[in-house]
Amino acid sequence: MGRLFWKFFFFIMVAQLTATIGVGIMFSLENRERDRRTSDLDQSPPAAFMIRSAAATLQYGGTEALRKLVLNAERHHVYAVDEQQRELLGREVHPRLIEEARTLLGTENHETRRRVVEEVKAADGHTYLLFLPSPVNPEFGGPLPHEERGPRRMQPPPPFFFPMMPMLVATVASLFFAMLLAWYFSQPIRLLKSAFARASSGNLNERLAPQMGKRNDELSDLGRDFDGMTDKLRALMDSQRRLLHDVSHELRSPIARLQASIGLARLQPEKTAATLERIEREGVRMDKLVGELLTLSRLEAGVTGAMEDHIRMEDLLTEIIDDARFEAEAIDRHIEGVVRCDVVIKGGAELLYRAIENVVRNAIKQTAVDTTVAINTQVDKDRQSMLVSVIDHGPGVPEEELQLIFEPFFRSSRTQKNSNGYGLGLTIARRIIEAHGGRICAFNRVDGGLCVDIVLPYDAIESASEIPPTSSGDEA
């Protein structure tokens, strides 16, 4: 049991014990008050009839007749007390009964007095006080058996009663439920504590949702959030390890070629010029790889720079199409663009230019010779978004790889032989599009080729005359 369990247990126990004692005191006071208010004399109509009968018997038949009447009574045994506090049958009478009877006899309410208490002067010269004890308090007097002729010893009144047994039961129940409730709250917290301890030591495979059982409260939600956090951390660590492996793999080849070129230059001095050209080419490739890695690292860290440019998408796409057409015609490919979007997007102009250009250049590399890469746009005013579609006529991508082409250093099995890139272009494009609040996806076309859709949100469609022309500048 941890500290939290005992804290829960202590405060819940104190609260329940306080409530139990308070209820016990309340019931005790109520019982005491009820006992105080309750009369010790029987004031029911049958008791009044018996009292009147006993008074008439005593008055006209004498004490002997009253004695026989009381002894033969089945239920109501009248008490007859003379001036010396002696009862007619020798029964012991509690002084409280006599005091209450005389008090009731002296009340101004003659109706009540005649009903339950009578004072009769008998022929023997004694004055007898006639009354019946209440059946609620039988200890003040009870039925006198026919065979009993001697005096009956009465029990004293009970002392002030405090409900100890109910309080004891309530205390035990309070302790049990306090322990149960404290265990219910502290158990998932102990699970969370142990899971966090294991996660801090590097074990991210711990799952809390199955251990929480069928709980449906904030603690179980916290356990599910912990599972989601460890899943993301595990994915991030796996991604970092994979990225480190891929970077080392990509750098190994150009470094090996550089070393081979240096060795060749030493062995064949007459080929120094060609060797230097090869070294320069490998240096450019390594510089490009490092630049793309730095760009990807900044995007994943959320360092996107200023995102306050008002970008006219029609101008930006027109510039991208013009640059791509120049590159495509050099390798016998064609670009066709239909750009009709009077839309202004707030973001980073250079980043957005690079994202869309990466998608277009990738399409140019994959499309077949003498085919056309189409760039189409569509504006959805209801959803306040615009769609940019880049369509090629290449080999496409296997369905199981459509989501993987946006991962770092991934190359499709259909295109890796005719691609000299590093597999970072589409990854950078996805990071930039997501930084602008958009999304990017790819799917295979029915008639062949790949289509990449870029969806970008905008706040409003503004007039082109209100925004200065967008200039993408150099690549980021």
C-alpha positions as CSV (number, residue, x, y, z in Angstrom):
1,M,0.0,0.0,0.0
2,G,1.4,3.4,-1.0
3,R,1.2,6.8,0.6
4,L,-1.7,7.8,-1.6
5,F,-3.7,4.8,-0.5
6,W,-3.3,5.7,3.2
7,K,-4.2,9.4,2.5
8,F,-7.4,8.4,0.6
9,F,-8.2,5.9,3.4
10,F,-7.6,8.3,6.2
11,F,-9.7,11.2,4.9
12,I,-12.5,9.0,3.7
13,M,-12.5,7.2,7.1
14,V,-12.6,10.5,9.0
15,A,-15.5,11.7,6.8
16,Q,-17.5,8.6,7.3
17,L,-16.8,8.3,11.1
18,T,-17.8,12.0,11.5
19,A,-21.1,11.3,9.7
20,T,-21.6,8.1,11.7
21,I,-21.0,9.8,15.1
22,G,-23.2,12.7,14.1
23,V,-26.1,10.4,13.1
24,G,-25.6,8.4,16.3
25,I,-25.8,11.5,18.5
26,M,-28.8,12.7,16.6
27,F,-30.7,9.4,17.1
28,S,-29.7,9.3,20.7
29,L,-31.0,12.8,21.4
30,E,-34.1,12.0,19.6
31,N,-34.7,8.8,21.6
32,R,-34.0,10.7,24.8
33,E,-36.4,13.4,23.9
34,R,-39.0,10.9,22.9
35,D,-38.6,9.1,26.2
36,R,-39.0,12.4,28.0
37,R,-42.1,13.3,26.1
38,T,-43.7,9.8,26.4
39,S,-46.1,9.4,29.3
40,D,-45.5,6.4,31.7
41,L,-49.2,6.1,32.1
42,D,-51.6,4.3,29.8
43,Q,-54.0,6.9,28.4
44,S,-55.8,4.8,25.8
45,P,-59.6,4.5,25.8
46,P,-59.5,0.8,27.1
47,A,-57.3,2.0,30.0
48,A,-59.8,4.8,30.8
49,F,-62.7,2.3,30.8
50,M,-60.8,0.0,33.1
51,I,-60.0,2.9,35.4
52,R,-63.6,3.9,35.6
53,S,-64.6,0.3,36.2
54,A,-62.0,0.0,39.0
55,A,-63.2,3.3,40.6
56,A,-66.8,2.1,40.7
57,T,-65.8,-1.3,42.0
58,L,-63.8,0.3,44.8
59,Q,-66.4,2.9,45.7
60,Y,-69.4,0.5,45.8
61,G,-67.7,-2.9,46.5
62,G,-64.8,-2.0,48.6
63,T,-61.1,-3.0,48.5
64,E,-61.8,-6.7,48.4
65,A,-63.9,-6.4,45.3
66,L,-61.2,-4.3,43.6
67,R,-58.6,-6.9,44.6
68,K,-60.6,-9.6,42.8
69,L,-61.1,-7.4,39.8
70,V,-57.4,-6.7,39.4
71,L,-56.4,-10.3,39.9
72,N,-59.0,-11.6,37.4
73,A,-58.0,-9.0,34.7
74,E,-56.4,-10.4,31.6
75,R,-54.6,-7.4,30.2
76,H,-55.1,-4.2,32.2
77,H,-53.9,-4.4,35.8
78,V,-55.0,-1.3,37.7
79,Y,-52.7,0.1,40.4
80,A,-54.3,1.4,43.6
81,V,-52.0,3.4,45.8
82,D,-53.1,4.9,49.1
83,E,-51.7,7.9,51.0
84,Q,-48.7,6.1,52.4
85,Q,-47.6,5.0,48.8
86,R,-48.7,1.4,49.4
87,E,-50.2,-0.5,46.6
88,L,-53.4,-2.5,47.3
89,L,-51.9,-5.8,46.2
90,G,-48.5,-5.1,47.7
91,R,-46.9,-4.5,44.3
92,E,-43.9,-2.2,44.2
93,V,-44.6,1.0,42.4
94,H,-42.0,3.3,41.0
95,P,-42.3,6.8,42.5
96,R,-42.2,8.2,39.0
97,L,-45.5,6.6,38.2
98,I,-47.2,8.0,41.3
99,E,-45.7,11.5,40.7
100,E,-47.0,11.5,37.1
101,A,-50.4,10.2,38.1
102,R,-50.8,13.0,40.8
103,T,-49.6,15.6,38.4
104,L,-52.1,14.4,35.8
105,L,-54.8,14.3,38.4
106,G,-54.1,18.0,39.3
107,T,-54.3,19.2,35.7
108,E,-57.0,21.6,34.7
109,N,-58.1,19.3,31.9
110,H,-60.8,17.3,33.8
111,E,-61.6,15.3,30.7
112,T,-58.0,13.9,30.7
113,R,-58.0,13.4,34.4
114,R,-61.2,11.5,34.5
115,R,-60.0,9.4,31.6
116,V,-56.8,7.9,32.9
117,V,-56.5,8.7,36.6
118,E,-59.0,8.5,39.4
119,E,-58.8,9.2,43.2
120,V,-61.5,7.3,45.2
121,K,-62.1,7.2,48.9
122,A,-62.8,3.6,50.0
123,A,-65.0,2.4,52.9
124,D,-61.9,1.6,54.9
125,G,-61.1,5.3,55.2
126,H,-58.1,5.2,52.8
127,T,-58.0,7.3,49.6
128,Y,-56.7,5.3,46.7
129,L,-55.1,6.7,43.5
130,L,-56.1,4.5,40.5
131,F,-54.0,4.4,37.3
132,L,-52.6,2.1,34.7
133,P,-48.9,2.0,33.7
134,S,-48.1,2.4,30.0
135,P,-47.5,-0.7,28.0
136,V,-44.5,1.1,26.3
137,N,-42.7,0.9,29.6
138,P,-43.6,-2.5,31.0
139,E,-40.7,-2.4,33.5
140,F,-42.8,0.0,35.5
141,G,-45.3,-2.7,36.1
142,G,-46.8,-5.7,34.3
143,P,-49.5,-8.3,34.6
144,L,-49.9,-10.1,37.9
145,P,-50.3,-13.8,37.5
146,H,-53.1,-15.5,39.3
147,E,-50.8,-17.7,41.3
148,E,-48.6,-14.7,42.3
149,R,-49.8,-13.3,45.7
150,G,-46.6,-11.8,46.9
151,P,-45.2,-8.3,46.0
152,R,-43.5,-7.9,42.6
153,R,-40.1,-6.3,42.5
154,M,-39.9,-3.8,39.7
155,Q,-36.8,-3.0,37.5
156,P,-35.4,0.5,37.7
157,P,-35.7,2.7,34.6
158,P,-33.0,2.2,31.9
159,P,-30.1,4.6,31.9
160,F,-29.5,7.1,29.1
161,F,-29.1,4.9,26.0
162,F,-26.4,5.7,23.5
163,P,-26.6,3.5,20.3
164,M,-23.3,1.8,20.6
165,M,-24.1,-1.3,18.4
166,P,-25.3,0.7,15.4
167,M,-22.3,3.0,15.7
168,L,-20.0,0.0,15.9
169,V,-21.5,-1.6,12.8
170,A,-21.3,1.7,10.9
171,T,-17.7,2.2,11.9
172,V,-16.7,-1.3,10.6
173,A,-18.6,-0.6,7.4
174,S,-17.0,2.8,7.1
175,L,-13.5,1.3,7.5
176,F,-14.3,-1.4,4.9
177,F,-15.7,1.0,2.3
178,A,-12.9,3.5,2.9
179,M,-10.3,0.8,2.3
180,L,-12.2,-0.3,-0.9
181,L,-12.5,3.2,-2.2
182,A,-8.9,4.1,-1.4
183,W,-7.7,0.9,-3.2
184,Y,-9.9,1.7,-6.2
185,F,-8.3,5.1,-6.7
186,S,-4.7,4.2,-5.7
187,Q,-4.4,1.0,-7.8
188,P,-4.3,2.7,-11.3
189,I,-2.0,5.4,-10.0
190,R,0.4,2.8,-8.8
191,L,0.2,1.3,-12.3
192,L,0.9,4.7,-13.8
193,K,3.9,5.2,-11.5
194,S,5.5,1.9,-12.4
195,A,4.8,2.4,-16.1
196,F,6.5,5.9,-16.0
197,A,9.4,4.4,-14.2
198,R,9.9,1.7,-16.9
199,A,9.4,4.3,-19.6
200,S,12.1,6.5,-18.1
201,S,14.5,3.6,-18.2
202,G,13.9,3.1,-21.9
203,N,11.1,0.4,-21.9
204,L,8.4,1.9,-24.1
205,N,6.5,-1.4,-24.7
206,E,4.5,-1.1,-21.5
207,R,0.7,-1.0,-22.2
208,L,-1.6,0.3,-19.5
209,A,-5.0,0.1,-21.2
210,P,-5.3,-3.7,-20.7
211,Q,-4.3,-3.4,-17.1
212,M,-7.0,-0.8,-16.4
213,G,-9.7,-3.4,-17.1
214,K,-13.2,-2.0,-17.7
215,R,-12.6,1.2,-15.9
216,N,-14.2,4.2,-17.6
217,D,-13.0,7.3,-15.8
218,E,-10.3,10.0,-15.9
219,L,-7.6,7.6,-14.6
220,S,-8.3,5.1,-17.4
221,D,-8.2,8.0,-19.9
222,L,-4.8,8.9,-18.5
223,G,-3.7,5.3,-19.0
224,R,-4.8,5.4,-22.7
225,D,-3.0,8.8,-23.1
226,F,0.1,7.2,-21.7
227,D,-0.1,4.4,-24.2
228,G,-0.5,6.9,-27.0
229,M,2.5,8.9,-25.7
230,T,4.7,5.8,-25.6
231,D,3.6,4.8,-29.1
232,K,4.6,8.2,-30.4
233,L,7.9,8.2,-28.5
234,R,8.6,4.7,-29.8
235,A,7.8,5.7,-33.4
236,L,10.0,8.8,-33.0
237,M,12.9,6.8,-31.7
238,D,12.5,4.2,-34.4
239,S,12.3,7.0,-37.0
240,Q,15.5,8.6,-35.6
241,R,17.4,5.2,-35.7
242,R,16.1,4.6,-39.2
243,L,17.1,8.1,-40.3
244,L,20.6,7.7,-38.8
245,H,21.0,4.3,-40.6
246,D,19.7,5.7,-43.9
247,V,21.9,8.8,-43.7
248,S,25.0,6.7,-43.0
249,H,24.1,4.4,-45.8
250,E,23.5,7.3,-48.3
251,L,26.8,9.0,-47.3
252,R,28.8,5.8,-47.5
253,S,28.6,5.6,-51.3
254,P,29.7,9.1,-52.2
255,I,32.5,8.9,-49.6
256,A,33.7,5.6,-51.1
257,R,33.7,7.2,-54.6
258,L,35.6,10.2,-53.3
259,Q,38.3,7.9,-51.7
260,A,38.5,5.9,-55.0
261,S,38.8,9.1,-57.0
262,I,41.7,10.3,-54.8
263,G,43.5,7.0,-55.1
264,L,43.0,7.0,-58.8
265,A,44.4,10.5,-59.0
266,R,47.5,9.4,-57.2
267,L,48.0,6.4,-59.3
268,Q,47.2,8.1,-62.7
269,P,48.3,11.7,-62.6
270,E,47.4,12.1,-66.3
271,K,43.7,11.7,-65.3
272,T,43.7,14.3,-62.6
273,A,41.3,16.6,-64.4
274,A,38.6,13.9,-64.8
275,T,39.2,12.8,-61.3
276,L,38.7,16.3,-59.9
277,E,35.5,16.6,-61.9
278,R,34.3,13.4,-60.4
279,I,35.3,14.6,-56.9
280,E,33.4,17.9,-57.5
281,R,30.3,16.0,-58.6
282,E,30.3,13.8,-55.5
283,G,30.8,16.9,-53.3
284,V,27.8,18.5,-54.9
285,R,25.7,15.4,-54.2
286,M,26.8,15.3,-50.6
287,D,26.1,19.0,-50.2
288,K,22.6,18.4,-51.6
289,L,22.0,15.5,-49.3
290,V,23.1,17.5,-46.2
291,G,21.0,20.5,-47.3
292,E,17.9,18.3,-47.6
293,L,18.6,16.7,-44.3
294,L,18.9,20.1,-42.6
295,T,15.7,21.3,-44.3
296,L,13.9,18.1,-43.1
297,S,15.3,18.5,-39.5
298,R,14.1,22.1,-39.3
299,L,10.6,21.2,-40.6
300,E,10.3,18.3,-38.1
301,A,11.4,20.6,-35.3
302,G,8.8,23.1,-36.3
303,V,11.3,25.8,-37.3
304,T,9.6,27.0,-40.5
305,G,10.6,30.7,-40.2
306,A,8.2,33.5,-40.8
307,M,4.8,32.3,-42.1
308,E,3.4,35.7,-42.8
309,D,3.6,35.9,-46.6
310,H,0.4,36.5,-48.6
311,I,0.9,34.0,-51.4
312,R,-1.0,34.4,-54.7
313,M,-1.3,30.8,-55.7
314,E,-2.0,31.5,-59.3
315,D,1.3,33.4,-59.7
316,L,3.2,30.8,-57.6
317,L,1.9,27.8,-59.7
318,T,2.6,29.7,-63.0
319,E,6.2,30.2,-61.9
320,I,6.5,26.5,-60.9
321,I,5.1,25.4,-64.3
322,D,7.4,27.6,-66.3
323,D,10.5,26.3,-64.4
324,A,9.3,22.7,-64.7
325,R,8.6,23.0,-68.4
326,F,12.1,24.1,-69.1
327,E,13.5,21.1,-67.2
328,A,11.0,18.6,-68.7
329,E,11.7,19.5,-72.3
330,A,15.4,18.8,-71.8
331,I,14.6,15.1,-71.2
332,D,11.7,14.8,-73.7
333,R,8.9,15.2,-71.3
334,H,6.1,17.8,-71.3
335,I,4.2,19.9,-68.8
336,E,0.6,21.0,-69.1
337,G,-0.9,23.3,-66.5
338,V,-4.4,24.6,-66.0
339,V,-4.2,27.3,-63.3
340,R,-7.4,29.2,-62.4
341,C,-7.3,30.0,-58.7
342,D,-7.7,33.6,-57.5
343,V,-6.7,32.4,-54.0
344,V,-4.3,34.0,-51.5
345,I,-2.8,31.7,-48.8
346,K,-0.9,33.0,-45.8
347,G,2.4,31.1,-45.2
348,G,5.9,30.8,-46.4
349,A,6.3,31.5,-50.1
350,E,9.7,29.8,-50.5
351,L,8.7,26.7,-48.5
352,L,5.4,26.3,-50.4
353,Y,7.2,26.8,-53.7
354,R,9.7,24.1,-52.8
355,A,7.0,21.7,-51.7
356,I,5.0,21.8,-54.9
357,E,8.1,21.9,-57.0
358,N,9.4,18.7,-55.4
359,V,6.2,16.9,-56.3
360,V,6.3,18.2,-59.9
361,R,9.9,17.3,-60.3
362,N,9.3,13.8,-59.0
363,A,6.5,13.4,-61.5
364,I,8.8,14.5,-64.3
365,K,11.4,11.9,-63.3
366,Q,8.8,9.1,-63.2
367,T,6.6,9.9,-66.2
368,A,7.4,8.0,-69.5
369,V,9.3,9.6,-72.4
370,D,7.1,11.8,-74.6
371,T,4.3,11.9,-72.0
372,T,2.8,14.9,-70.3
373,V,2.7,15.8,-66.6
374,A,-0.6,17.6,-65.9
375,I,-1.0,20.2,-63.1
376,N,-4.6,21.0,-62.3
377,T,-6.3,23.2,-59.7
378,Q,-9.7,23.3,-58.2
379,V,-11.2,25.7,-55.6
380,D,-13.8,24.6,-53.1
381,K,-15.4,27.8,-51.8
382,D,-17.7,25.9,-49.3
383,R,-14.8,24.3,-47.5
384,Q,-12.4,27.2,-48.2
385,S,-9.7,25.0,-49.7
386,M,-7.9,24.6,-53.0
387,L,-6.7,21.4,-54.6
388,V,-3.6,21.1,-56.7
389,S,-3.3,17.8,-58.6
390,V,-0.1,16.6,-60.2
391,I,-0.6,13.7,-62.6
392,D,2.1,11.7,-64.4
393,H,2.1,8.7,-66.7
394,G,4.8,6.6,-65.0
395,P,4.8,3.1,-63.6
396,G,2.8,4.2,-60.5
397,V,3.4,2.8,-56.9
398,P,2.2,-0.5,-55.4
399,E,-0.8,0.0,-53.2
400,E,1.0,-1.1,-50.1
401,E,3.6,1.6,-50.7
402,L,1.4,4.6,-51.3
403,Q,1.7,5.8,-47.7
404,L,5.4,5.0,-47.5
405,I,6.5,7.2,-50.3
406,F,6.3,10.2,-48.0
407,E,8.7,8.6,-45.5
408,P,12.4,9.7,-45.4
409,F,14.7,7.8,-47.8
410,F,11.9,5.5,-49.1
411,R,12.1,4.5,-52.8
412,S,9.4,2.5,-54.4
413,S,10.3,-0.9,-55.8
414,R,9.1,0.3,-59.2
415,T,11.1,3.5,-59.4
416,Q,14.3,3.0,-57.4
417,K,16.3,1.9,-60.4
418,N,15.6,5.0,-62.5
419,S,15.8,7.5,-59.6
420,N,19.1,9.2,-58.5
421,G,17.5,11.1,-55.6
422,Y,17.7,10.4,-51.9
423,G,14.0,9.8,-51.2
424,L,13.6,13.1,-49.2
425,G,11.7,15.3,-51.7
426,L,8.2,14.0,-51.0
427,T,9.0,13.9,-47.2
428,I,9.9,17.6,-47.3
429,A,6.8,18.3,-49.3
430,R,4.6,16.6,-46.8
431,R,6.2,18.5,-43.8
432,I,5.7,21.8,-45.6
433,I,2.1,21.2,-46.6
434,E,1.3,20.1,-43.1
435,A,2.9,23.2,-41.7
436,H,0.5,25.2,-43.8
437,G,-2.5,23.3,-42.4
438,G,-3.0,21.2,-45.5
439,R,-2.6,17.5,-46.5
440,I,-1.0,15.5,-49.3
441,C,-1.9,12.1,-50.6
442,A,-1.2,9.9,-53.6
443,F,-3.2,7.2,-55.5
444,N,-2.8,5.2,-58.7
445,R,-4.8,6.2,-61.7
446,V,-7.0,3.7,-63.5
447,D,-5.3,4.3,-66.9
448,G,-1.8,4.3,-65.4
449,G,0.4,6.7,-63.6
450,L,0.3,8.4,-60.2
451,C,-1.7,11.3,-59.0
452,V,-0.6,13.4,-56.1
453,D,-3.2,15.7,-54.5
454,I,-2.3,18.7,-52.4
455,V,-5.1,20.3,-50.4
456,L,-4.4,23.7,-48.9
457,P,-6.8,25.8,-46.8
458,Y,-7.3,29.5,-47.2
459,D,-9.1,32.2,-45.1
460,A,-10.7,34.1,-48.0
461,I,-10.4,34.6,-51.8
462,E,-8.9,38.0,-52.3
463,S,-8.6,40.2,-55.3
464,A,-5.3,39.8,-57.1
465,S,-4.9,43.6,-57.3
466,E,-4.8,43.8,-53.5
467,I,-1.7,41.5,-53.1
468,P,1.7,42.2,-54.6
469,P,3.1,39.6,-57.0
470,T,4.5,36.5,-55.2
471,S,8.2,35.8,-55.6
472,S,9.5,32.4,-54.5
473,G,13.1,33.4,-54.5
474,D,15.7,30.8,-54.2
475,E,15.0,27.3,-52.9
476,A,15.0,26.9,-49.1
